Amino acid sequence: MVSLRGWASFPDELPVFDPDATPAAPHELFVGWLNEAGEHVLAPHAATLSTVDTDGTPDARVVILKDVGPGGWAIATSSESPKGLQLRKHPHAALTFFWPGRGRQVRLRGPVTPAAPEVSAEDFLARPPASRVEAFIGRQSAVLHDPAELLDAAREAERWVEENPGVAPETWTRYLIAPEEVEFWQASHDRRHVRLRYRREGDAWVRERLWP
């Protein structure tokens, strides 16, 4: 077995986090942390999306955050992808953001709602051409028996996108995660990490410090 204890977890200098100087709504603090992380790490808007399979087994993968606002955190994928099918069966999910260069983590979880078809189509058409081609190829996570099949499917998808530049797949779906809890975690070298949880109560948010 290879020991991994010698690897550093965080940089020598870590930012200061004062939970008493935080906004009333979690998305406001999140945007501040996100923008700050973008100055230090690549793809700060990448997050681990956790869902539950049909048999209750947890599943996770990294996705890109589309937007964030008072209503929640938005992602997008095909409704026929594994995560789309899981969200259809169990419309709850968790998102985890980790920025090791700043020693920060944000965790949130809550119900997931698909957007209206026109909103999902607008999201799809805003994607780069290569990303639109990928979506039209489909069959995500299916077994690929011959790489030549992928090349053929990609050529067909490229042709379709070129001939139908304003068309989005009916399966493309934008999802909104409306969290019931959002936790902000700031690492500390003395291991007394600072944790602040926003917990929804009705239309308001309650802020609570948590033990490390």
ZAMARGU-4260 file (C-alpha; in steps of 0.2 Angstrom, whole numbers, plus 5000, padded with zeros to 4 digits):
<rodrens>
0) 5000/5000/5000 | 5006/5017/4996 | 5006/5030/5010 | 4999/5047/5005 | 5002/5056/5021
5) 5016/5066/5015 | 5006/5076/5002 | 5001/5094/5007 | 4982/5097/5008 | 4982/5116/5007
10) 4994/5131/5004 | 5004/5139/5018 | 4993/5154/5018 | 4974/5152/5019 | 4961/5166/5018
15) 4952/5172/5034 | 4933/5168/5035 | 4923/5178/5047 | 4905/5170/5049 | 4899/5185/5058
20) 4902/5196/5042 | 4892/5186/5030 | 4876/5190/5019 | 4859/5185/5024 | 4857/5173/5008
25) 4870/5159/5004 | 4870/5163/4985 | 4878/5180/4989 | 4892/5172/4999 | 4894/5159/4986
30) 4897/5171/4972 | 4910/5180/4982 | 4919/5164/4986 | 4917/5158/4968 | 4925/5174/4960
35) 4939/5174/4973 | 4942/5155/4969 | 4943/5159/4950 | 4959/5170/4954 | 4968/5155/4960
40) 4961/5139/4953 | 4956/5132/4936 | 4937/5129/4933 | 4930/5135/4950 | 4913/5132/4943
45) 4916/5113/4942 | 4906/5104/4956 | 4903/5086/4961 | 4885/5082/4958 | 4878/5067/4969
50) 4862/5058/4965 | 4854/5042/4970 | 4852/5027/4958 | 4836/5017/4957 | 4842/5004/4969
55) 4847/5018/4982 | 4866/5017/4978 | 4874/5034/4978 | 4882/5041/4962 | 4893/5056/4958
60) 4901/5065/4944 | 4909/5082/4940 | 4898/5094/4931 | 4899/5113/4927 | 4888/5125/4936
65) 4878/5136/4924 | 4871/5149/4935 | 4867/5153/4953 | 4854/5165/4961 | 4841/5167/4974
70) 4831/5153/4967 | 4846/5140/4967 | 4860/5133/4958 | 4858/5128/4940 | 4866/5113/4930
75) 4861/5105/4913 | 4862/5088/4905 | 4851/5076/4895 | 4836/5069/4904 | 4841/5052/4896
80) 4859/5052/4904 | 4862/5042/4920 | 4861/5057/4931 | 4845/5063/4921 | 4836/5047/4924
85) 4841/5046/4942 | 4835/5064/4945 | 4818/5059/4937 | 4817/5045/4949 | 4823/5054/4965
90) 4823/5073/4962 | 4835/5077/4975 | 4854/5080/4974 | 4869/5087/4982 | 4883/5098/4975
95) 4900/5100/4982 | 4913/5113/4977 | 4931/5111/4982 | 4944/5124/4980 | 4960/5117/4988
100) 4971/5132/4983 | 4960/5142/4995 | 4956/5128/5007 | 4938/5130/5004 | 4923/5119/5001
105) 4905/5123/4998 | 4891/5109/5001 | 4873/5110/4997 | 4858/5099/4995 | 4840/5100/4991
110) 4826/5096/4979 | 4829/5097/4960 | 4817/5104/4947 | 4818/5104/4928 | 4816/5120/4919
115) 4803/5124/4906 | 4807/5117/4888 | 4811/5134/4881 | 4823/5138/4895 | 4832/5121/4893
120) 4833/5125/4874 | 4840/5142/4877 | 4853/5134/4888 | 4858/5121/4875 | 4859/5134/4860
125) 4871/5144/4871 | 4884/5130/4872 | 4899/5129/4860 | 4897/5119/4844 | 4907/5104/4850
130) 4897/5103/4866 | 4881/5103/4855 | 4887/5089/4844 | 4892/5079/4859 | 4874/5081/4866
135) 4866/5075/4849 | 4878/5060/4849 | 4869/5054/4865 | 4870/5036/4872 | 4880/5043/4887
140) 4888/5029/4897 | 4882/5015/4886 | 4895/5002/4882 | 4906/5007/4866 | 4910/4991/4857
145) 4919/4999/4842 | 4927/5017/4843 | 4922/5018/4824 | 4904/5019/4829 | 4908/5035/4839
150) 4916/5043/4824 | 4901/5039/4813 | 4889/5046/4826 | 4900/5061/4828 | 4900/5065/4810
155) 4881/5063/4809 | 4879/5074/4824 | 4890/5087/4816 | 4880/5087/4800 | 4863/5088/4810
160) 4870/5103/4820 | 4876/5112/4805 | 4859/5110/4796 | 4849/5114/4811 | 4858/5127/4821
165) 4843/5133/4830 | 4836/5116/4836 | 4839/5108/4853 | 4837/5090/4858 | 4820/5087/4867
170) 4830/5078/4880 | 4841/5092/4885 | 4836/5099/4902 | 4842/5113/4913 | 4839/5108/4932
175) 4838/5120/4947 | 4844/5114/4964 | 4835/5124/4977 | 4845/5119/4993 | 4838/5117/5010
180) 4855/5118/5017 | 4872/5126/5011 | 4888/5124/5021 | 4904/5135/5019 | 4920/5127/5025
185) 4936/5136/5027 | 4951/5125/5032 | 4963/5130/5046 | 4981/5123/5048 | 4977/5121/5067
190) 4962/5109/5061 | 4949/5121/5069 | 4941/5123/5053 | 4928/5136/5051 | 4911/5129/5046
195) 4895/5140/5043 | 4879/5132/5038 | 4864/5141/5030 | 4848/5132/5034 | 4831/5137/5026
200) 4817/5140/5037 | 4802/5145/5027 | 4807/5160/5016 | 4822/5165/5027 | 4839/5158/5030
205) 4846/5153/5047 | 4865/5154/5049 | 4873/5142/5061 | 4891/5139/5066 | 4896/5120/5066
210) 4909/5111/5075 | 4924/5106/5065
</rodrens>
